[in-house]
Amino acid sequence: MISLRAEDGAPRLDRFLADRFPEVPRARWDAHVRTGEVKVNGQPVSKGGVKLRPGDLVETELPIIAAPAAHLEAEAIDLPTLFEDGQLWIVDKPAGMVVHPGPGHAGGTVVNALLHRLKAPVILEGADDEGEDTEELASGWPGLVHRLDRYTTGCLCLAKTAEAQRAIQAQFKARTVVKRYLALVRHSPRLPQLGSLLIDEPIARHKQDRLRMVVAEGGRPAQTRIRVLARTTSVALVECELLTGRTHQIRVHLAHLRAPLMGDPLYGGPGRWKDVDGGTLLLPHPALHAWKLSVDHPLTGARIDAVAPIPEAFRALAAALGLPEV
């Protein structure tokens, strides 16, 4: 942990940190502050523009700096297409496929598939994977405007031009993109009985377990609308509408309702369960499907409504858990 005292005439927080650690870009400090990992006088802050006063105590760890460059190869990977033209490619991402290259996943990703679609290898300068926010991705990743976790299936929008990427990212920032997911969860009395429930709880990275996010005061604002579509006494099928795009947002908000995703042990969702006949079900990964995605076309402005068919494995699991056919 690094501790620093602000002096007379101290600038905003991100500039203060960048001045003292010039090897870390100011934009990287701003992103690091937004994760809640920087404290001023013992309190986490979430904005790099916070003005410091003389004597303020700033505490933080140095942020991780991404590798200086990576070469991305085009790969002939066939992905189900939900929409495509010269500007956008909306795909139905399968379970287990990583969205972009990273440690342990040098290839075989959605980005590699997109590059083959464009017939263009790319030299990527300093892409930063920390954070994973759907609406604030490093623009260096070619074509990405949001992302899905490795085992989440369904709608993923990719831009085929830099102009389209900027336009769709602006829509995410303006909250005009509609994202609806289907999830199989442990039943909880905190789930809505009728209608929908808006979860408006901030999310931050867990202080000890860096793989997890938690609902925490001082975290970044996060909103998810939850609606129960079907339920038994032990499990439920819910629709989740993302109004913001934080890391693991659906998984964290459902766990906050004590209704974690089935097959998500990271957030308390059981990896084993009994089916309707009493047999043991093994759940290999979180039961989450990006069902519907609506965006405005970056050139024409026409609304595009993409729907990803519910995977057979998801349907089979719902049936085994005793839920009505989905």
C-alpha positions as semicolon CSV with decimal commas, in nm:
position;residue;x (nm);y (nm);z (nm)
1;M;0,000;0,000;0,000
2;I;0,132;0,344;-0,099
3;S;0,053;0,648;0,121
4;L;0,096;1,004;-0,006
5;R;0,018;1,346;0,140
6;A;-0,124;1,618;-0,083
7;E;0,058;1,950;-0,070
8;D;-0,046;2,312;-0,128
9;G;-0,194;2,360;-0,472
10;A;-0,260;1,987;-0,513
11;P;-0,446;1,910;-0,838
12;R;-0,728;1,664;-0,899
13;L;-0,665;1,311;-0,776
14;D;-0,579;1,135;-1,106
15;R;-0,329;1,409;-1,202
16;F;-0,178;1,400;-0,852
17;L;-0,112;1,026;-0,887
18;A;0,009;1,051;-1,247
19;D;0,259;1,324;-1,151
20;R;0,411;1,100;-0,884
21;F;0,410;0,784;-1,094
22;P;0,478;0,900;-1,452
23;E;0,525;0,539;-1,569
24;V;0,149;0,493;-1,520
25;P;-0,064;0,691;-1,773
26;R;-0,312;0,937;-1,625
27;A;-0,600;0,759;-1,804
28;R;-0,491;0,437;-1,630
29;W;-0,500;0,613;-1,294
30;D;-0,849;0,745;-1,371
31;A;-0,968;0,390;-1,450
32;H;-0,799;0,260;-1,133
33;V;-0,975;0,521;-0,920
34;R;-1,312;0,418;-1,065
35;T;-1,262;0,064;-0,930
36;G;-1,272;0,203;-0,573
37;E;-0,913;0,102;-0,503
38;V;-0,798;0,453;-0,404
39;K;-0,877;0,606;-0,065
40;V;-0,862;0,972;0,036
41;N;-0,845;1,019;0,414
42;G;-0,950;0,658;0,459
43;Q;-1,259;0,678;0,237
44;P;-1,280;0,507;-0,106
45;V;-1,338;0,745;-0,394
46;S;-1,465;0,660;-0,741
47;K;-1,385;0,967;-0,952
48;G;-1,043;1,072;-1,076
49;G;-1,157;1,435;-1,083
50;V;-1,184;1,464;-0,703
51;K;-1,007;1,782;-0,589
52;L;-0,745;1,732;-0,319
53;R;-0,682;1,966;-0,029
54;P;-0,346;2,026;0,140
55;G;-0,275;1,748;0,386
56;D;-0,517;1,492;0,234
57;L;-0,389;1,135;0,272
58;V;-0,405;0,931;-0,048
59;E;-0,370;0,552;-0,018
60;T;-0,359;0,301;-0,304
61;E;-0,180;0,012;-0,469
62;L;-0,008;0,065;-0,802
63;P;-0,243;-0,041;-1,085
64;I;-0,149;-0,327;-1,315
65;I;-0,008;-0,212;-1,648
66;A;-0,104;-0,419;-1,949
67;A;0,155;-0,570;-2,182
68;P;0,290;-0,311;-2,428
69;A;0,157;-0,481;-2,738
70;A;-0,013;-0,795;-2,863
71;H;-0,052;-0,933;-3,212
72;L;-0,403;-1,050;-3,285
73;E;-0,450;-1,322;-3,544
74;A;-0,758;-1,365;-3,761
75;E;-0,913;-1,710;-3,712
76;A;-1,182;-1,882;-3,916
77;I;-1,428;-1,941;-3,631
78;D;-1,792;-1,991;-3,725
79;L;-2,033;-1,805;-3,497
80;P;-2,413;-1,795;-3,531
81;T;-2,511;-1,459;-3,679
82;L;-2,816;-1,269;-3,551
83;F;-2,753;-0,954;-3,760
84;E;-2,481;-0,841;-3,998
85;D;-2,411;-0,563;-4,244
86;G;-2,110;-0,347;-4,326
87;Q;-2,119;-0,177;-3,983
88;L;-2,226;-0,434;-3,725
89;W;-2,204;-0,805;-3,654
90;I;-2,430;-0,932;-3,375
91;V;-2,350;-1,292;-3,284
92;D;-2,493;-1,561;-3,058
93;K;-2,191;-1,636;-2,840
94;P;-2,159;-1,997;-2,724
95;A;-2,078;-2,100;-2,366
96;G;-1,709;-2,133;-2,291
97;M;-1,588;-1,888;-2,557
98;V;-1,377;-1,595;-2,438
99;V;-1,458;-1,257;-2,590
100;H;-1,102;-1,130;-2,638
101;P;-0,745;-1,262;-2,593
102;G;-0,592;-1,256;-2,247
103;P;-0,379;-1,467;-2,014
104;G;-0,435;-1,832;-2,105
105;H;-0,644;-1,741;-2,410
106;A;-0,413;-1,626;-2,686
107;G;-0,661;-1,726;-2,956
108;G;-0,997;-1,885;-3,024
109;T;-1,183;-1,575;-2,908
110;V;-1,467;-1,369;-3,052
111;V;-1,220;-1,096;-3,148
112;N;-1,014;-1,345;-3,348
113;A;-1,333;-1,449;-3,529
114;L;-1,420;-1,086;-3,603
115;L;-1,075;-1,018;-3,749
116;H;-1,120;-1,309;-3,988
117;R;-1,455;-1,160;-4,087
118;L;-1,275;-0,836;-4,165
119;K;-0,970;-1,013;-4,315
120;A;-0,742;-0,787;-4,113
121;P;-0,470;-0,872;-3,854
122;V;-0,425;-0,603;-3,590
123;I;-0,139;-0,482;-3,370
124;L;-0,304;-0,392;-3,041
125;E;-0,121;-0,132;-2,831
126;G;-0,155;-0,174;-2,456
127;A;-0,510;-0,310;-2,427
128;D;-0,624;-0,312;-2,068
129;D;-0,844;-0,595;-1,946
130;E;-0,887;-0,485;-1,586
131;G;-1,237;-0,374;-1,504
132;E;-1,444;-0,552;-1,770
133;D;-1,718;-0,289;-1,765
134;T;-1,951;-0,340;-2,057
135;E;-1,979;0,031;-2,125
136;E;-1,621;0,143;-2,066
137;L;-1,404;-0,098;-2,261
138;A;-1,056;-0,009;-2,378
139;S;-1,112;0,118;-2,731
140;G;-0,797;-0,068;-2,839
141;W;-0,985;-0,397;-2,861
142;P;-1,101;-0,393;-3,223
143;G;-1,476;-0,409;-3,266
144;L;-1,578;-0,454;-2,902
145;V;-1,851;-0,233;-2,757
146;H;-1,944;-0,458;-2,464
147;R;-1,857;-0,807;-2,346
148;L;-1,998;-1,123;-2,194
149;D;-1,843;-1,351;-1,935
150;R;-1,683;-1,666;-2,073
151;Y;-1,976;-1,896;-1,995
152;T;-2,256;-1,651;-2,069
153;T;-2,432;-1,730;-2,396
154;G;-2,625;-1,506;-2,631
155;C;-2,628;-1,163;-2,794
156;L;-2,293;-0,992;-2,842
157;C;-2,266;-0,681;-3,060
158;L;-1,944;-0,621;-3,257
159;A;-1,852;-0,315;-3,460
160;K;-1,692;-0,362;-3,804
161;T;-1,565;-0,003;-3,833
162;A;-1,409;0,243;-3,590
163;E;-1,698;0,484;-3,651
164;A;-1,954;0,215;-3,566
165;Q;-1,760;0,124;-3,252
166;R;-1,766;0,484;-3,129
167;A;-2,135;0,522;-3,213
168;I;-2,243;0,207;-3,026
169;Q;-2,019;0,288;-2,729
170;A;-2,192;0,627;-2,712
171;Q;-2,528;0,448;-2,698
172;F;-2,410;0,236;-2,407
173;K;-2,294;0,549;-2,228
174;A;-2,629;0,718;-2,293
175;R;-2,817;0,410;-2,163
176;T;-3,018;0,367;-2,485
177;V;-2,907;0,008;-2,546
178;V;-3,153;-0,252;-2,412
179;K;-2,996;-0,570;-2,270
180;R;-3,217;-0,846;-2,131
181;Y;-3,086;-1,173;-1,987
182;L;-3,242;-1,498;-1,871
183;A;-3,109;-1,657;-1,554
184;L;-3,180;-1,969;-1,351
185;V;-3,139;-1,888;-0,982
186;R;-3,189;-2,025;-0,635
187;H;-3,532;-1,912;-0,516
188;S;-3,535;-1,636;-0,257
189;P;-3,819;-1,455;-0,077
190;R;-3,640;-1,133;-0,177
191;L;-3,724;-1,192;-0,543
192;P;-4,028;-0,992;-0,663
193;Q;-4,358;-1,174;-0,622
194;L;-4,533;-0,967;-0,891
195;G;-4,405;-0,724;-1,151
196;S;-4,042;-0,623;-1,143
197;L;-3,787;-0,508;-0,887
198;L;-3,518;-0,245;-0,950
199;I;-3,191;-0,326;-0,775
200;D;-3,002;0,001;-0,734
201;E;-2,689;-0,097;-0,544
202;P;-2,329;0,017;-0,608
203;I;-2,067;-0,242;-0,700
204;A;-1,696;-0,248;-0,613
205;R;-1,416;-0,502;-0,629
206;H;-1,382;-0,727;-0,324
207;K;-1,097;-0,605;-0,103
208;Q;-0,948;-0,952;-0,041
209;D;-1,069;-1,165;-0,336
210;R;-0,971;-0,983;-0,655
211;L;-1,181;-1,219;-0,868
212;R;-1,505;-1,110;-0,705
213;M;-1,718;-0,797;-0,703
214;V;-1,950;-0,699;-0,418
215;V;-2,228;-0,458;-0,335
216;A;-2,047;-0,191;-0,136
217;E;-2,096;0,168;-0,028
218;G;-1,869;0,390;-0,234
219;G;-1,874;0,151;-0,530
220;R;-1,980;0,245;-0,880
221;P;-2,354;0,297;-0,942
222;A;-2,526;-0,014;-1,078
223;Q;-2,890;-0,083;-1,166
224;T;-3,056;-0,411;-1,267
225;R;-3,428;-0,468;-1,316
226;I;-3,543;-0,819;-1,213
227;R;-3,866;-0,995;-1,314
228;V;-3,960;-1,353;-1,220
229;L;-4,094;-1,551;-1,516
230;A;-4,143;-1,887;-1,342
231;R;-4,065;-2,038;-1,004
232;T;-4,079;-2,347;-0,788
233;T;-4,023;-2,362;-0,412
234;S;-3,647;-2,389;-0,468
235;V;-3,552;-2,232;-0,805
236;A;-3,668;-1,952;-1,035
237;L;-3,635;-1,837;-1,393
238;V;-3,579;-1,461;-1,398
239;E;-3,537;-1,192;-1,661
240;C;-3,267;-0,936;-1,584
241;E;-3,247;-0,602;-1,762
242;L;-2,912;-0,429;-1,733
243;L;-2,949;-0,054;-1,692
244;T;-2,575;-0,015;-1,629
245;G;-2,286;-0,243;-1,720
246;R;-2,058;-0,322;-1,427
247;T;-1,832;-0,624;-1,393
248;H;-2,038;-0,934;-1,299
249;Q;-2,334;-0,703;-1,235
250;I;-2,615;-0,957;-1,274
251;R;-2,429;-1,219;-1,073
252;V;-2,355;-0,973;-0,790
253;H;-2,705;-0,824;-0,774
254;L;-2,874;-1,164;-0,775
255;A;-2,642;-1,285;-0,499
256;H;-2,734;-0,969;-0,307
257;L;-3,098;-1,085;-0,326
258;R;-2,984;-1,427;-0,194
259;A;-3,080;-1,571;-0,532
260;P;-2,741;-1,658;-0,687
261;L;-2,715;-1,804;-1,035
262;M;-2,731;-2,181;-1,048
263;G;-2,383;-2,314;-1,120
264;D;-2,204;-2,001;-0,996
265;P;-2,002;-2,101;-0,688
266;L;-1,805;-1,772;-0,703
267;Y;-2,119;-1,594;-0,582
268;G;-2,277;-1,874;-0,382
269;G;-2,475;-2,048;-0,655
270;P;-2,474;-2,427;-0,611
271;G;-2,274;-2,640;-0,853
272;R;-2,483;-2,946;-0,758
273;W;-2,860;-2,966;-0,730
274;K;-3,134;-3,226;-0,719
275;D;-3,355;-3,266;-1,024
276;V;-3,730;-3,331;-1,001
277;D;-3,664;-3,703;-0,966
278;G;-3,414;-3,661;-0,685
279;G;-3,108;-3,728;-0,898
280;T;-2,793;-3,517;-0,869
281;L;-2,748;-3,243;-1,128
282;L;-2,399;-3,115;-1,199
283;L;-2,402;-2,752;-1,311
284;P;-2,075;-2,680;-1,498
285;H;-2,112;-2,302;-1,523
286;P;-2,347;-2,012;-1,435
287;A;-2,690;-2,041;-1,602
288;L;-2,702;-1,701;-1,772
289;H;-2,815;-1,620;-2,128
290;A;-2,798;-1,280;-2,302
291;W;-3,143;-1,315;-2,453
292;K;-3,225;-0,983;-2,619
293;L;-3,023;-0,685;-2,736
294;S;-3,155;-0,366;-2,898
295;V;-2,931;-0,095;-3,046
296;D;-2,967;0,184;-3,301
297;H;-2,783;0,132;-3,630
298;P;-2,478;0,363;-3,628
299;L;-2,554;0,502;-3,978
300;T;-2,931;0,479;-4,035
301;G;-3,049;0,509;-3,674
302;A;-3,292;0,221;-3,732
303;R;-3,358;0,011;-3,424
304;I;-3,207;-0,338;-3,438
305;D;-3,373;-0,596;-3,212
306;A;-3,162;-0,912;-3,182
307;V;-3,289;-1,223;-3,006
308;A;-3,061;-1,517;-2,927
309;P;-3,241;-1,853;-2,917
310;I;-3,241;-2,007;-2,571
311;P;-2,971;-2,280;-2,572
312;E;-3,091;-2,637;-2,549
313;A;-2,870;-2,695;-2,245
314;F;-3,040;-2,402;-2,068
315;R;-3,385;-2,541;-2,158
316;A;-3,289;-2,890;-2,040
317;L;-3,159;-2,757;-1,709
318;A;-3,478;-2,556;-1,650
319;A;-3,688;-2,867;-1,719
320;A;-3,470;-3,082;-1,490
321;L;-3,520;-2,827;-1,213
322;G;-3,897;-2,854;-1,252
323;L;-3,958;-2,518;-1,423
324;P;-4,213;-2,481;-1,703
325;E;-4,081;-2,501;-2,058
326;V;-3,890;-2,188;-2,159
